[in-house]
């Protein structure tokens, strides 16, 4: 199964210390996700979306949970990383089944 990628660029009001990110799909099965199947990093600057992960954030991801009906992924971080307005959070994961219209 090929990895899925999400690129999140914060708005000015939400830039700063990274605490919690929730990704919700209309139709998905995320039950197989765990710390080993998720990679998180920061793409700093204004280059193309997800072009370069300038800072890997593996140790800063403290909790990963999937909510019923297995279509909402919540990532919690230790707060030691900051995301700027021009940065992107890059989340890659394998093991999720996503529908074509997700």
Secondary structure, DSSP 4 states (H G I P E B T S, - for coil): -PPEEEEE---GGG-EE--EEEEE-SSEE-TT--GGGEEEEEE-SSSSTTS---EE-GGGEEEEEEETTTTEEEEEE-S--EE-TT-EEEEEESS-EE-TT-
